[in-house]
Amino acid sequence: MSNAPSDERPDRLQRQLAFLLEADKLKHVKRRTWLLDQSRLENDAEHSWHLALMVLLLDEHAADADFDRLRAMQMVIIHDLVEIDAGDTYAYDAEANLDKADRERRAAERIFGMLPDDQARRFRGLWDEFEQRATPEAKFAAAVDRLQPLLHNFHTGGRAWREHQVHVGPVLERTEPIGEGSPALWRHARALIDAARDRGDLLP
């Protein structure tokens, strides 16, 4: 006879632990962003941690002072988990971005579907909210997500931009949503882009 309780708690815990073990795979997903010492490329788990720290540190610069900081932090922690299946899609690879939304949607269904139903709905809701970028929390989360690689690109002498022959126009288009979450961060980002263009890190 089994000694397990009759409720669903053991199964719930097993599903949560299985999800956590699956999430460990994020440490192996390489991005196209160089670490500041240029010793290697950043991985997705490091990126997510850095974004969480940015939300914690830069919240005073948000466009909406009353935004839910914890919710924004939850978004940046979980939003890249889909890349376990979908892989990291380089922001300036037009062809790879054509099916990105579909790949990531399928990944969200599988990965968040590993969780107990209530948590699966909650995590998927956070992921969808981030993708839609309609709430103050999602706008600020997206702002730091767009700013972080820009900081790395600028402070590594534009290494990744140079390697991929990136033009200034797509960078401006990619980073402009920073202004929705934080006009102050967008002003700083725009200054970095202008400086990078002037020093030749970005093609005209």
CYANA upper distance limits for C-alpha pairs under 8 A (distance plus 0.5 A):
  4 ALA  CA     10 PRO  CA      7.96
  5 PRO  CA      9 ARG  CA      8.27
  5 PRO  CA     10 PRO  CA      8.25
  8 GLU  CA     12 ARG  CA      6.62
  9 ARG  CA     13 LEU  CA      6.65
 10 PRO  CA     14 GLN  CA      6.73
 11 ASP  CA     15 ARG  CA      6.71
 12 ARG  CA     16 GLN  CA      6.76
 12 ARG  CA    115 LEU  CA      8.39
 12 ARG  CA    116 PRO  CA      6.43
 13 LEU  CA     17 LEU  CA      6.61
 14 GLN  CA     18 ALA  CA      6.53
 15 ARG  CA     19 PHE  CA      6.67
 15 ARG  CA    114 MET  CA      6.81
 15 ARG  CA    115 LEU  CA      6.04
 15 ARG  CA    116 PRO  CA      6.94
 16 GLN  CA     20 LEU  CA      6.82
 16 GLN  CA    114 MET  CA      8.26
 16 GLN  CA    115 LEU  CA      6.27
 16 GLN  CA    116 PRO  CA      7.66
 17 LEU  CA     21 LEU  CA      6.72
 18 ALA  CA     22 GLU  CA      6.68
 18 ALA  CA    114 MET  CA      7.98
 19 PHE  CA     23 ALA  CA      6.59
 19 PHE  CA    111 ILE  CA      7.94
 19 PHE  CA    112 PHE  CA      8.43
 19 PHE  CA    114 MET  CA      6.51
 19 PHE  CA    115 LEU  CA      6.86
 20 LEU  CA     24 ASP  CA      7.02
 21 LEU  CA     25 LYS  CA      8.05
 22 GLU  CA    111 ILE  CA      8.49
 23 ALA  CA     81 LEU  CA      7.17
 23 ALA  CA     84 ILE  CA      8.22
 25 LYS  CA     29 VAL  CA      7.64
 25 LYS  CA     84 ILE  CA      6.76
 26 LEU  CA     43 ASN  CA      7.93
 26 LEU  CA     44 ASP  CA      6.19
 26 LEU  CA     45 ALA  CA      5.94
 26 LEU  CA     80 ASP  CA      8.50
 26 LEU  CA     81 LEU  CA      6.94
 26 LEU  CA     83 GLU  CA      7.81
 26 LEU  CA     84 ILE  CA      6.17
 27 LYS  CA     43 ASN  CA      6.31
 27 LYS  CA     44 ASP  CA      6.55
 27 LYS  CA     45 ALA  CA      5.48
 27 LYS  CA     46 GLU  CA      7.89
 28 HIS  CA     43 ASN  CA      6.87
 28 HIS  CA     44 ASP  CA      7.98
 29 VAL  CA     43 ASN  CA      5.93
 29 VAL  CA     44 ASP  CA      6.08
 29 VAL  CA     45 ALA  CA      8.41
 29 VAL  CA     83 GLU  CA      7.68
 29 VAL  CA     84 ILE  CA      7.18
 29 VAL  CA     87 GLY  CA      7.14
 29 VAL  CA     88 ASP  CA      7.36
 30 LYS  CA     41 LEU  CA      7.03
 30 LYS  CA     42 GLU  CA      6.61
 30 LYS  CA     43 ASN  CA      4.90
 30 LYS  CA     44 ASP  CA      6.79
 30 LYS  CA     88 ASP  CA      7.44
 31 ARG  CA     41 LEU  CA      6.81
 31 ARG  CA     42 GLU  CA      6.13
 31 ARG  CA     43 ASN  CA      5.98
 31 ARG  CA     44 ASP  CA      6.93
 31 ARG  CA     88 ASP  CA      6.47
 31 ARG  CA     90 TYR  CA      8.09
 32 ARG  CA     41 LEU  CA      6.78
 32 ARG  CA     42 GLU  CA      7.71
 32 ARG  CA     90 TYR  CA      7.13
 32 ARG  CA    160 ALA  CA      7.30
 33 THR  CA     41 LEU  CA      6.06
 33 THR  CA     42 GLU  CA      6.11
 33 THR  CA    149 PRO  CA      6.79
 33 THR  CA    152 HIS  CA      7.28
 33 THR  CA    153 ASN  CA      7.53
 33 THR  CA    160 ALA  CA      7.14
 34 TRP  CA     38 GLN  CA      5.92
 34 TRP  CA     39 SER  CA      8.05
 34 TRP  CA     40 ARG  CA      6.46
 34 TRP  CA     41 LEU  CA      4.86
 34 TRP  CA     42 GLU  CA      6.23
 34 TRP  CA    152 HIS  CA      7.22
 34 TRP  CA    153 ASN  CA      7.87
 34 TRP  CA    156 THR  CA      7.86
 34 TRP  CA    159 ARG  CA      8.19
 34 TRP  CA    160 ALA  CA      7.58
 35 LEU  CA     39 SER  CA      7.05
 35 LEU  CA     40 ARG  CA      6.56
 35 LEU  CA     41 LEU  CA      6.29
 35 LEU  CA     42 GLU  CA      6.18
 35 LEU  CA    152 HIS  CA      7.40
 35 LEU  CA    156 THR  CA      8.47
 36 LEU  CA    152 HIS  CA      6.67
 36 LEU  CA    155 HIS  CA      7.16
 36 LEU  CA    156 THR  CA      6.39
 37 ASP  CA    156 THR  CA      8.15
 38 GLN  CA    156 THR  CA      7.48
 42 GLU  CA     46 GLU  CA      7.03
 42 GLU  CA     47 HIS  CA      7.41
 43 ASN  CA     47 HIS  CA      6.86
 44 ASP  CA     48 SER  CA      6.65
 44 ASP  CA     80 ASP  CA      7.39
 45 ALA  CA     49 TRP  CA      6.77
 46 GLU  CA     50 HIS  CA      6.66
 47 HIS  CA     51 LEU  CA      6.77
 48 SER  CA     52 ALA  CA      6.81
 48 SER  CA     76 VAL  CA      6.49
 48 SER  CA     77 ILE  CA      5.71
 48 SER  CA     78 ILE  CA      8.16
 48 SER  CA     80 ASP  CA      7.76
 49 TRP  CA     53 LEU  CA      6.86
 49 TRP  CA     77 ILE  CA      7.30
 50 HIS  CA     54 MET  CA      6.72
 50 HIS  CA    148 GLN  CA      8.32
 51 LEU  CA     55 VAL  CA      6.77
 51 LEU  CA     73 MET  CA      8.34
 51 LEU  CA     76 VAL  CA      6.58
 51 LEU  CA     77 ILE  CA      8.02
 51 LEU  CA    141 ALA  CA      8.44
 51 LEU  CA    144 VAL  CA      6.75
 51 LEU  CA    145 ASP  CA      6.90
 51 LEU  CA    148 GLN  CA      7.69
 52 ALA  CA     56 LEU  CA      6.83
 52 ALA  CA     73 MET  CA      5.83
 52 ALA  CA     74 GLN  CA      8.48
 52 ALA  CA     76 VAL  CA      6.61
 52 ALA  CA     77 ILE  CA      6.90
 53 LEU  CA     57 LEU  CA      6.56
 54 MET  CA     58 LEU  CA      6.05
 54 MET  CA     59 ASP  CA      8.25
 54 MET  CA    144 VAL  CA      7.10
 55 VAL  CA     59 ASP  CA      6.00
 55 VAL  CA     69 ARG  CA      7.60
 55 VAL  CA     72 ALA  CA      7.66
 55 VAL  CA     73 MET  CA      6.66
 55 VAL  CA    140 PHE  CA      8.38
 55 VAL  CA    141 ALA  CA      7.68
 55 VAL  CA    144 VAL  CA      7.63
 56 LEU  CA     69 ARG  CA      7.98
 56 LEU  CA     73 MET  CA      8.11
 58 LEU  CA     62 ALA  CA      7.96
 59 ASP  CA     65 ALA  CA      8.43
 59 ASP  CA     69 ARG  CA      7.71
 60 GLU  CA     65 ALA  CA      7.41
 61 HIS  CA     65 ALA  CA      8.31
 61 HIS  CA    182 SER  CA      6.45
 61 HIS  CA    183 PRO  CA      8.36
 61 HIS  CA    184 ALA  CA      6.74
 61 HIS  CA    185 LEU  CA      7.60
 62 ALA  CA     67 PHE  CA      8.35
 62 ALA  CA    140 PHE  CA      6.81
 62 ALA  CA    181 GLY  CA      6.28
 62 ALA  CA    182 SER  CA      5.19
 62 ALA  CA    183 PRO  CA      8.24
 62 ALA  CA    184 ALA  CA      8.47
 63 ALA  CA    136 PRO  CA      8.23
 63 ALA  CA    140 PHE  CA      8.23
 63 ALA  CA    180 GLU  CA      7.60
 63 ALA  CA    181 GLY  CA      5.84
 63 ALA  CA    182 SER  CA      5.16
 63 ALA  CA    183 PRO  CA      7.02
 64 ASP  CA    136 PRO  CA      6.79
 64 ASP  CA    181 GLY  CA      8.14
 67 PHE  CA    136 PRO  CA      6.33
 67 PHE  CA    137 GLU  CA      6.23
 68 ASP  CA     72 ALA  CA      6.93
 68 ASP  CA    137 GLU  CA      6.61
 69 ARG  CA     73 MET  CA      6.66
 69 ARG  CA    137 GLU  CA      7.58
 70 LEU  CA     74 GLN  CA      6.66
 71 ARG  CA     75 MET  CA      6.83
 71 ARG  CA    137 GLU  CA      7.07
 72 ALA  CA     76 VAL  CA      7.01
 72 ALA  CA    137 GLU  CA      5.37
 72 ALA  CA    138 ALA  CA      6.78
 72 ALA  CA    140 PHE  CA      7.53
 72 ALA  CA    141 ALA  CA      5.94
 73 MET  CA     77 ILE  CA      6.75
 73 MET  CA    141 ALA  CA      7.76
 74 GLN  CA     78 ILE  CA      6.84
 74 GLN  CA    126 LEU  CA      8.01
 75 MET  CA     79 HIS  CA      6.14
 75 MET  CA    126 LEU  CA      6.22
 75 MET  CA    127 TRP  CA      6.93
 75 MET  CA    130 PHE  CA      6.86
 75 MET  CA    138 ALA  CA      7.92
 75 MET  CA    141 ALA  CA      7.31
 76 VAL  CA     80 ASP  CA      8.06
 76 VAL  CA    141 ALA  CA      6.61
 76 VAL  CA    145 ASP  CA      8.08
 78 ILE  CA    123 PHE  CA      7.99
 78 ILE  CA    127 TRP  CA      7.60
 79 HIS  CA    126 LEU  CA      8.30
 79 HIS  CA    127 TRP  CA      5.91
 79 HIS  CA    130 PHE  CA      7.73
 80 ASP  CA     84 ILE  CA      8.42
 81 LEU  CA    108 ALA  CA      8.39
 81 LEU  CA    111 ILE  CA      8.20
 82 VAL  CA     86 ALA  CA      6.60
 82 VAL  CA     87 GLY  CA      8.23
 82 VAL  CA    104 GLU  CA      6.15
 82 VAL  CA    105 ARG  CA      8.37
 82 VAL  CA    107 ALA  CA      5.58
 82 VAL  CA    108 ALA  CA      5.90
 82 VAL  CA    111 ILE  CA      7.42
 83 GLU  CA     87 GLY  CA      4.78
 83 GLU  CA     88 ASP  CA      6.16
 83 GLU  CA    104 GLU  CA      7.45
 83 GLU  CA    107 ALA  CA      7.94
 84 ILE  CA    107 ALA  CA      8.24
 85 ASP  CA    103 ARG  CA      8.42
 85 ASP  CA    104 GLU  CA      8.14
 85 ASP  CA    107 ALA  CA      6.09
 86 ALA  CA    100 LYS  CA      8.12
 86 ALA  CA    103 ARG  CA      5.93
 86 ALA  CA    104 GLU  CA      6.02
 86 ALA  CA    107 ALA  CA      6.81
 89 THR  CA     93 ASP  CA      7.91
 89 THR  CA     96 ALA  CA      6.90
 89 THR  CA     97 ASN  CA      7.11
 89 THR  CA    100 LYS  CA      7.59
 90 TYR  CA     96 ALA  CA      7.98
 90 TYR  CA     97 ASN  CA      8.27
 91 ALA  CA     97 ASN  CA      7.94
 91 ALA  CA    174 ARG  CA      8.15
 92 TYR  CA    166 VAL  CA      7.58
 92 TYR  CA    170 PRO  CA      7.52
 93 ASP  CA     97 ASN  CA      6.82
 94 ALA  CA     98 LEU  CA      7.19
 96 ALA  CA    100 LYS  CA      7.18
 97 ASN  CA    101 ALA  CA      8.22
 99 ASP  CA    103 ARG  CA      6.74
100 LYS  CA    104 GLU  CA      6.55
101 ALA  CA    105 ARG  CA      6.50
102 ASP  CA    106 ARG  CA      6.81
103 ARG  CA    107 ALA  CA      6.79
104 GLU  CA    108 ALA  CA      6.57
105 ARG  CA    109 GLU  CA      6.92
106 ARG  CA    110 ARG  CA      7.00
107 ALA  CA    111 ILE  CA      6.44
108 ALA  CA    112 PHE  CA      6.13
108 ALA  CA    113 GLY  CA      8.04
108 ALA  CA    124 ARG  CA      7.38
109 GLU  CA    113 GLY  CA      6.02
109 GLU  CA    124 ARG  CA      8.37
110 ARG  CA    114 MET  CA      7.09
111 ILE  CA    115 LEU  CA      8.36
112 PHE  CA    120 ALA  CA      5.53
112 PHE  CA    121 ARG  CA      8.35
112 PHE  CA    123 PHE  CA      7.01
112 PHE  CA    124 ARG  CA      6.78
113 GLY  CA    117 ASP  CA      7.95
113 GLY  CA    120 ALA  CA      6.04
114 MET  CA    120 ALA  CA      7.72
115 LEU  CA    119 GLN  CA      6.44
115 LEU  CA    120 ALA  CA      5.53
116 PRO  CA    120 ALA  CA      6.39
117 ASP  CA    121 ARG  CA      6.68
118 ASP  CA    122 ARG  CA      6.79
119 GLN  CA    123 PHE  CA      6.50
120 ALA  CA    124 ARG  CA      6.47
121 ARG  CA    125 GLY  CA      6.37
122 ARG  CA    126 LEU  CA      6.79
123 PHE  CA    127 TRP  CA      6.72
124 ARG  CA    128 ASP  CA      6.58
125 GLY  CA    129 GLU  CA      6.52
126 LEU  CA    130 PHE  CA      6.72
127 TRP  CA    131 GLU  CA      6.80
128 ASP  CA    132 GLN  CA      6.65
129 GLU  CA    133 ARG  CA      6.72
129 GLU  CA    134 ALA  CA      7.65
129 GLU  CA    135 THR  CA      7.88
129 GLU  CA    138 ALA  CA      6.76
130 PHE  CA    134 ALA  CA      8.47
130 PHE  CA    138 ALA  CA      5.27
130 PHE  CA    139 LYS  CA      8.12
130 PHE  CA    141 ALA  CA      7.72
130 PHE  CA    142 ALA  CA      7.53
131 GLU  CA    138 ALA  CA      8.29
132 GLN  CA    138 ALA  CA      8.20
133 ARG  CA    138 ALA  CA      5.41
133 ARG  CA    139 LYS  CA      5.72
133 ARG  CA    142 ALA  CA      7.62
134 ALA  CA    138 ALA  CA      6.92
134 ALA  CA    139 LYS  CA      7.10
135 THR  CA    139 LYS  CA      6.61
136 PRO  CA    140 PHE  CA      6.74
136 PRO  CA    181 GLY  CA      7.28
137 GLU  CA    141 ALA  CA      6.60
138 ALA  CA    142 ALA  CA      6.46
138 ALA  CA    181 GLY  CA      8.45
139 LYS  CA    143 ALA  CA      6.59
139 LYS  CA    177 PRO  CA      8.21
139 LYS  CA    178 ILE  CA      8.14
139 LYS  CA    180 GLU  CA      6.47
139 LYS  CA    181 GLY  CA      4.97
140 PHE  CA    144 VAL  CA      6.96
140 PHE  CA    178 ILE  CA      8.04
140 PHE  CA    180 GLU  CA      7.97
140 PHE  CA    181 GLY  CA      4.59
140 PHE  CA    182 SER  CA      7.12
141 ALA  CA    145 ASP  CA      6.74
141 ALA  CA    181 GLY  CA      8.02
142 ALA  CA    146 ARG  CA      6.66
142 ALA  CA    177 PRO  CA      7.88
142 ALA  CA    178 ILE  CA      7.36
142 ALA  CA    181 GLY  CA      7.73
143 ALA  CA    147 LEU  CA      6.61
143 ALA  CA    175 THR  CA      8.43
143 ALA  CA    177 PRO  CA      6.91
143 ALA  CA    178 ILE  CA      4.52
143 ALA  CA    179 GLY  CA      7.70
143 ALA  CA    180 GLU  CA      7.88
143 ALA  CA    181 GLY  CA      5.91
143 ALA  CA    182 SER  CA      7.32
143 ALA  CA    185 LEU  CA      8.32
144 VAL  CA    148 GLN  CA      6.42
144 VAL  CA    178 ILE  CA      7.72
145 ASP  CA    149 PRO  CA      7.98
146 ARG  CA    150 LEU  CA      7.32
146 ARG  CA    174 ARG  CA      7.80
146 ARG  CA    175 THR  CA      6.12
146 ARG  CA    177 PRO  CA      8.34
146 ARG  CA    178 ILE  CA      7.05
147 LEU  CA    151 LEU  CA      6.73
147 LEU  CA    175 THR  CA      7.57
147 LEU  CA    178 ILE  CA      7.57
147 LEU  CA    185 LEU  CA      8.29
147 LEU  CA    189 ALA  CA      7.34
148 GLN  CA    152 HIS  CA      7.03
149 PRO  CA    153 ASN  CA      6.48
150 LEU  CA    154 PHE  CA      6.54
150 LEU  CA    189 ALA  CA      7.91
151 LEU  CA    155 HIS  CA      6.57
152 HIS  CA    156 THR  CA      6.53
153 ASN  CA    157 GLY  CA      7.07
153 ASN  CA    158 GLY  CA      5.23
153 ASN  CA    159 ARG  CA      6.94
153 ASN  CA    160 ALA  CA      6.91
153 ASN  CA    161 TRP  CA      7.49
154 PHE  CA    158 GLY  CA      5.69
154 PHE  CA    192 LEU  CA      7.35
154 PHE  CA    193 ILE  CA      8.38
154 PHE  CA    196 ALA  CA      7.07
157 GLY  CA    201 ASP  CA      7.20
158 GLY  CA    162 ARG  CA      6.46
158 GLY  CA    196 ALA  CA      7.68
158 GLY  CA    201 ASP  CA      5.45
158 GLY  CA    202 LEU  CA      7.82
159 ARG  CA    163 GLU  CA      6.62
159 ARG  CA    201 ASP  CA      8.12
160 ALA  CA    164 HIS  CA      6.69
161 TRP  CA    165 GLN  CA      6.21
161 TRP  CA    166 VAL  CA      5.51
161 TRP  CA    201 ASP  CA      7.12
161 TRP  CA    202 LEU  CA      6.86
162 ARG  CA    166 VAL  CA      7.03
162 ARG  CA    201 ASP  CA      6.61
162 ARG  CA    202 LEU  CA      7.35
165 GLN  CA    202 LEU  CA      7.83
165 GLN  CA    203 LEU  CA      7.31
166 VAL  CA    170 PRO  CA      8.06
166 VAL  CA    171 VAL  CA      8.25
166 VAL  CA    202 LEU  CA      6.37
166 VAL  CA    203 LEU  CA      6.59
167 HIS  CA    171 VAL  CA      7.42
167 HIS  CA    202 LEU  CA      5.78
167 HIS  CA    203 LEU  CA      4.79
167 HIS  CA    204 PRO  CA      6.14
168 VAL  CA    172 LEU  CA      6.75
168 VAL  CA    193 ILE  CA      8.01
168 VAL  CA    197 ARG  CA      7.24
168 VAL  CA    202 LEU  CA      5.95
168 VAL  CA    203 LEU  CA      6.40
168 VAL  CA    204 PRO  CA      6.19
169 GLY  CA    173 GLU  CA      6.78
169 GLY  CA    204 PRO  CA      8.06
170 PRO  CA    174 ARG  CA      6.44
171 VAL  CA    175 THR  CA      6.57
171 VAL  CA    193 ILE  CA      8.29
172 LEU  CA    176 GLU  CA      6.30
172 LEU  CA    190 ARG  CA      8.25
172 LEU  CA    193 ILE  CA      8.08
175 THR  CA    186 TRP  CA      8.38
175 THR  CA    189 ALA  CA      8.18
176 GLU  CA    180 GLU  CA      8.45
176 GLU  CA    186 TRP  CA      7.64
177 PRO  CA    181 GLY  CA      7.66
178 ILE  CA    182 SER  CA      6.49
178 ILE  CA    183 PRO  CA      7.70
178 ILE  CA    185 LEU  CA      7.23
178 ILE  CA    186 TRP  CA      5.78
179 GLY  CA    183 PRO  CA      4.97
179 GLY  CA    184 ALA  CA      8.02
179 GLY  CA    185 LEU  CA      7.48
179 GLY  CA    186 TRP  CA      5.31
179 GLY  CA    187 ARG  CA      8.34
182 SER  CA    186 TRP  CA      6.77
183 PRO  CA    187 ARG  CA      6.72
184 ALA  CA    188 HIS  CA      7.05
185 LEU  CA    189 ALA  CA      6.58
186 TRP  CA    190 ARG  CA      6.46
187 ARG  CA    191 ALA  CA      6.79
188 HIS  CA    192 LEU  CA      6.90
189 ALA  CA    193 ILE  CA      6.78
190 ARG  CA    194 ASP  CA      6.67
191 ALA  CA    195 ALA  CA      6.68
192 LEU  CA    196 ALA  CA      6.52
193 ILE  CA    197 ARG  CA      6.62
194 ASP  CA    198 ASP  CA      6.69
195 ALA  CA    199 ARG  CA      6.75
196 ALA  CA    200 GLY  CA      6.73
196 ALA  CA    201 ASP  CA      5.61
196 ALA  CA    202 LEU  CA      6.67
197 ARG  CA    201 ASP  CA      6.20
197 ARG  CA    202 LEU  CA      5.41
197 ARG  CA    203 LEU  CA      7.38
197 ARG  CA    204 PRO  CA      7.61
